[in-house]
């Protein structure tokens, strides 16, 4: 693993060197500002709710906004692909990828996906005359120029084990990558103690001298399969089975534990897992065996369920991104 990690470091460092020296082309989208929400480690930093936070913040500032994403693992014939025009959703989760589909459910702005994010941005400018594009998970996508890079740092694993893939979870050297950031947001701060958050803040501030915000990912609501709201106190003192296809399922478990169930078990699937009927039958069987009162999953996973299935006592926990210390975009607005 160490050798593979070192090889990965050499590859990513050489690639970044080529972009830094102008030896690889960087494409600019004229007339539109691009704000990228990304990270340096793989998955689990809370990008999806963070993107939605920034879109809503920019809308309150009077900006006309679109979201562009790669649409990871989405299966579609044509690109760029319009997931939503801000009013109507045109894609399935399988076509768009799960994160863009969740954006379409929760935002009233155009959502466009493409492996070529430059073309997706041109599409957004041409058809929707946007002022600003929020680029979802594009920090390592050096090919596209942007005006502002927001890097999310997961408080529960801030520096990716300090090693690159596959030994750690870093996509590139943290120190080298962080130098390109305009600002940082420490996410999931509610899942660690205050001392840990302060240590992360101190390191980022002293090393990179960029603005730092702090956010938590708290439970926003509990919903049944029809979308009806249910009280969160239902979970207290109950036996609960949770399942998800997340990069870091332990954080989901910590979130549920805050609701004080009497007993909890967890079933993990691969990140971005597309659920089949056999998966849900497995979940139902385990719930029966452990005599679970409730089965809980995430919004990201729920959108990929087979539509015809109805599981008794299945509920979706919707997570909300909340700023505890918000300095985001302050320096950008000065520019």
WOLINMO-V168228 format. One record per residue. N is the residue number from 1. RES is the residue in one small letter. SS is DSSP state (H for helix, E for strand, L for the rest). PHI is phi in radians with two decimals (* if undefined). PSI is psi in degrees with one decimal (NA if undefined). Layout:
# WOLINMO-V168228
n = <N:N>
res = <RES:RES>
ss = <SS:SS>
phi = <PHI:PHI>
psi = <PSI:PSI>
This chain:
# WOLINMO-V168228
n = <1:2:3:4:5:6:7:8:9:10:11:12:13:14:15:16:17:18:19:20:21:22:23:24:25:26:27:28:29:30:31:32:33:34:35:36:37:38:39:40:41:42:43:44:45:46:47:48:49:50:51:52:53:54:55:56:57:58:59:60:61:62:63:64:65:66:67:68:69:70:71:72:73:74:75:76:77:78:79:80:81:82:83:84:85:86:87:88:89:90:91:92:93:94:95:96:97:98:99:100:101:102:103:104:105:106:107:108:109:110:111:112:113:114:115:116:117:118:119:120:121:122:123:124:125:126:127:128:129:130:131:132:133:134:135:136:137:138:139:140:141:142:143:144:145:146:147:148:149:150:151:152:153:154:155:156:157:158:159:160:161:162:163:164:165:166:167:168:169:170:171:172:173:174:175:176:177:178:179:180:181:182:183:184:185:186:187:188:189:190:191:192:193:194:195:196:197:198:199:200:201:202:203:204:205:206:207:208:209:210:211:212:213:214:215:216:217:218:219:220:221:222:223:224:225:226:227:228:229:230:231:232:233:234:235:236:237:238:239:240:241:242:243:244:245:246:247:248:249:250:251:252:253:254:255:256:257:258:259:260:261:262:263:264:265:266:267:268:269:270:271:272:273:274:275:276:277:278:279:280:281:282:283:284:285:286:287:288:289:290:291:292:293:294:295:296:297:298:299:300:301:302:303:304:305:306:307:308:309:310:311:312:313:314:315:316:317:318:319:320:321:322:323:324:325:326:327:328:329:330:331:332:333:334:335>
res = <x:x:x:x:x:x:x:x:x:x:x:x:x:x:x:x:x:x:x:x:x:x:x:x:x:x:x:x:x:x:x:x:x:x:x:x:x:x:x:x:x:x:x:x:x:x:x:x:x:x:x:x:x:x:x:x:x:x:x:x:x:x:x:x:x:x:x:x:x:x:x:x:x:x:x:x:x:x:x:x:x:x:x:x:x:x:x:x:x:x:x:x:x:x:x:x:x:x:x:x:x:x:x:x:x:x:x:x:x:x:x:x:x:x:x:x:x:x:x:x:x:x:x:x:x:x:x:x:x:x:x:x:x:x:x:x:x:x:x:x:x:x:x:x:x:x:x:x:x:x:x:x:x:x:x:x:x:x:x:x:x:x:x:x:x:x:x:x:x:x:x:x:x:x:x:x:x:x:x:x:x:x:x:x:x:x:x:x:x:x:x:x:x:x:x:x:x:x:x:x:x:x:x:x:x:x:x:x:x:x:x:x:x:x:x:x:x:x:x:x:x:x:x:x:x:x:x:x:x:x:x:x:x:x:x:x:x:x:x:x:x:x:x:x:x:x:x:x:x:x:x:x:x:x:x:x:x:x:x:x:x:x:x:x:x:x:x:x:x:x:x:x:x:x:x:x:x:x:x:x:x:x:x:x:x:x:x:x:x:x:x:x:x:x:x:x:x:x:x:x:x:x:x:x:x:x:x:x:x:x:x:x:x:x:x:x:x:x:x:x:x:x:x:x:x:x:x:x:x:x:x:x:x:x:x>
ss = <L:H:H:H:H:H:H:H:H:H:H:H:H:H:H:H:H:H:H:H:L:L:L:L:L:L:E:L:L:L:L:L:E:E:E:E:E:E:E:L:E:L:L:L:L:L:H:H:H:H:H:H:H:H:H:H:H:H:H:H:L:L:L:L:E:E:E:E:E:L:L:L:L:L:L:L:L:L:L:L:E:E:E:E:E:L:L:L:E:L:L:L:H:H:H:H:L:H:H:H:H:H:H:H:H:H:L:L:L:E:E:E:E:L:L:L:H:H:H:H:H:H:H:H:H:H:H:H:L:L:L:E:E:E:E:E:L:L:L:L:L:L:L:E:L:L:L:E:E:E:E:E:E:E:L:L:L:L:L:H:H:H:L:E:L:L:L:L:L:E:L:L:L:H:H:H:H:H:L:L:L:L:E:E:E:E:E:L:H:H:H:L:L:H:H:H:H:H:H:H:H:H:H:H:H:H:H:H:L:L:E:E:E:E:E:E:E:E:E:E:E:E:E:L:L:L:L:L:E:E:L:H:H:H:H:L:L:L:E:E:E:E:E:E:L:L:L:L:H:H:H:H:H:H:H:H:H:L:L:L:L:L:E:E:E:E:E:E:L:L:L:L:L:L:L:L:H:H:H:H:H:H:H:H:H:H:H:H:H:L:L:L:L:E:E:E:E:E:H:H:H:H:L:L:L:L:L:L:L:L:L:L:L:E:E:E:E:E:E:E:E:E:E:E:E:L:L:L:L:H:H:H:H:H:L>
phi = <*:-1.06:-1.13:-1.10:-1.11:-1.17:-1.09:-1.09:-1.06:-1.09:-1.13:-1.18:-1.17:-1.16:-1.07:-1.14:-1.04:-1.10:-1.21:-1.07:-1.59:1.34:-1.51:-2.03:-1.28:-2.08:-1.70:-1.86:-1.78:-1.26:1.44:-2.37:-1.61:-2.09:-1.97:-1.74:-1.91:-2.60:-2.63:-1.86:-1.80:-1.44:0.96:1.40:-1.64:1.58:-1.11:-1.05:-1.17:-1.17:-1.00:-1.14:-1.04:-1.20:-1.05:-1.14:-1.12:-1.17:-1.10:-1.12:-1.46:1.51:-1.57:-1.63:-2.05:-2.31:-1.98:-2.08:-2.43:-1.17:1.28:-0.97:1.18:-1.29:-1.95:-2.50:-1.54:-2.08:-2.48:-1.06:-2.12:-1.48:-1.37:-2.66:-1.67:1.76:-2.19:-2.08:-1.61:-1.79:-2.08:-1.62:-1.04:-1.21:-1.42:-1.49:1.64:-1.21:-1.10:-1.04:-1.16:-1.13:-1.03:-1.10:-1.21:-1.89:-2.20:-1.87:-2.30:-1.10:-2.10:-2.20:-2.13:-3.02:-1.15:-1.67:-1.26:-1.11:-1.11:-1.12:-1.17:-1.08:-1.07:-1.11:-1.15:-1.21:-1.64:-2.21:0.88:-1.38:-1.50:-2.38:-1.98:-1.64:-1.60:-1.51:1.03:-2.24:-1.09:-1.53:-1.51:-1.23:-1.11:-1.80:-1.26:-2.44:-1.61:-2.71:-2.00:-1.80:-1.86:-1.57:-2.14:-1.27:-1.07:-1.41:-2.72:-1.12:-2.16:1.03:1.25:1.11:-2.33:-1.35:-0.97:-1.62:-1.24:-1.96:-2.11:-1.38:-1.47:-2.79:-0.97:-1.08:-1.07:-1.19:-1.17:-1.09:-1.13:-1.47:-1.29:-1.57:-2.78:-2.12:-2.24:-1.44:-1.76:1.00:-1.14:-1.31:-1.69:-2.33:-1.41:-1.07:-1.09:-1.13:-1.06:-1.12:-1.10:-1.13:-1.05:-1.09:-1.13:-1.12:-1.16:-1.27:-1.53:-2.20:0.97:-2.01:-1.17:-2.24:-1.96:-2.29:-2.33:-2.15:-2.10:-1.61:-1.22:-1.61:-2.86:-2.06:-2.27:-1.48:-1.17:-1.58:1.60:-1.36:-1.26:-2.24:-1.22:-1.16:-1.19:-0.99:-1.31:-1.03:1.34:-1.85:-1.54:-2.26:-1.90:-2.04:-2.59:-2.90:-2.04:-2.11:-1.17:-2.34:-1.16:-1.09:-1.15:-1.10:-1.09:-1.07:-1.12:-1.20:-1.03:-1.14:-1.52:1.12:-1.23:-1.37:-2.72:-2.45:-2.22:-2.32:-2.03:-1.85:-2.10:-1.10:-1.00:1.16:-1.10:-1.64:-1.32:-1.92:-1.03:-1.11:-1.13:-1.28:-1.14:-1.07:-1.11:-1.07:-1.09:-1.15:-1.08:-1.18:-1.10:-1.61:0.99:-1.24:-1.35:-2.44:-2.01:-2.14:-2.50:-1.75:-1.07:-1.02:-1.41:-1.07:-1.16:-1.80:-1.29:-1.01:-1.15:-1.46:-1.54:-2.29:-1.82:-1.06:1.09:-1.62:-2.32:-1.90:-1.59:-1.66:-1.76:-2.00:-1.50:-2.16:-1.37:-1.66:-2.35:-1.91:-2.05:-1.16:1.14:-1.08:-1.23:-1.07:-1.21:-1.17:-1.15>
psi = <-40.6:-42.4:-45.4:-39.5:-40.3:-39.7:-42.2:-39.3:-45.1:-42.1:-49.3:-36.6:-40.8:-41.0:-46.0:-36.4:-43.3:-40.9:-42.3:-34.5:1.2:17.3:-15.0:142.0:141.8:126.1:133.1:138.4:106.3:143.3:2.8:136.8:141.5:124.4:120.6:131.7:113.6:-168.4:175.6:-18.8:168.0:121.1:166.2:7.4:-6.0:36.1:-40.6:-53.9:-27.8:-43.4:-44.7:-36.6:-46.9:-37.4:-47.7:-37.3:-44.4:-36.7:-40.2:-24.5:2.4:16.7:147.7:112.5:147.4:158.7:132.3:133.7:158.1:-30.3:51.1:130.0:7.8:140.5:107.5:155.2:-31.7:146.9:147.9:154.5:124.6:110.5:-43.1:146.4:7.9:-12.5:-42.9:135.6:123.7:-9.5:160.1:163.9:-32.0:-30.6:-42.7:-27.4:154.0:-43.6:-47.9:-35.1:-40.3:-37.7:-43.0:-35.7:-32.5:-8.4:149.8:50.5:160.5:137.8:121.3:136.1:147.0:146.5:-31.2:94.2:-21.4:-47.2:-37.0:-39.7:-39.6:-39.7:-45.7:-41.5:-42.6:-45.8:-19.7:-1.9:48.1:153.9:-39.7:139.5:128.5:116.8:116.3:115.8:60.9:20.5:-36.7:-0.2:77.1:-17.0:-27.0:123.6:144.9:164.7:-21.8:130.0:118.4:120.4:125.0:135.8:114.1:117.7:-26.2:-17.2:68.9:-30.9:26.0:32.8:7.1:14.9:149.5:164.3:146.3:0.3:-45.7:-154.3:13.2:139.6:-21.9:173.1:127.8:-46.1:-44.3:-42.5:-43.0:-24.9:-24.8:-12.1:144.6:-26.6:161.9:149.7:121.0:114.4:164.1:34.8:-21.0:-9.0:1.8:170.1:163.2:-32.6:-40.0:-42.4:-43.3:-37.3:-42.7:-44.5:-44.7:-43.3:-47.0:-42.4:-45.3:-30.0:-32.8:-14.9:43.1:162.3:142.7:128.7:164.2:132.8:158.6:161.7:81.5:162.9:125.7:-43.6:163.9:127.3:146.8:-177.6:-19.5:-2.1:6.8:136.2:139.6:152.5:138.5:-27.0:-10.1:-32.0:-27.7:125.8:9.9:161.0:126.3:135.8:127.1:149.7:153.0:161.5:75.7:158.3:-32.2:80.8:-20.6:-35.6:-35.4:-41.8:-42.0:-38.0:-42.7:-38.1:-29.6:-17.8:-0.5:52.9:159.3:-27.4:143.0:138.7:156.2:135.4:125.0:140.0:166.7:150.8:137.8:25.2:134.4:114.2:135.5:168.3:-37.6:-33.0:-44.0:-30.2:-39.4:-43.1:-44.8:-41.4:-44.6:-37.2:-38.8:-42.6:-39.1:0.5:50.0:137.0:-36.5:151.3:128.6:142.4:-177.7:162.3:-40.1:-38.5:-37.2:-36.2:-14.2:11.8:147.8:130.4:-26.9:-6.9:142.3:111.9:121.6:141.6:24.6:129.3:153.6:126.6:118.6:126.1:137.9:134.9:116.1:127.2:129.2:-34.3:107.9:104.3:15.6:138.2:6.9:-48.2:-33.4:-40.2:-28.9:-40.6:NA>
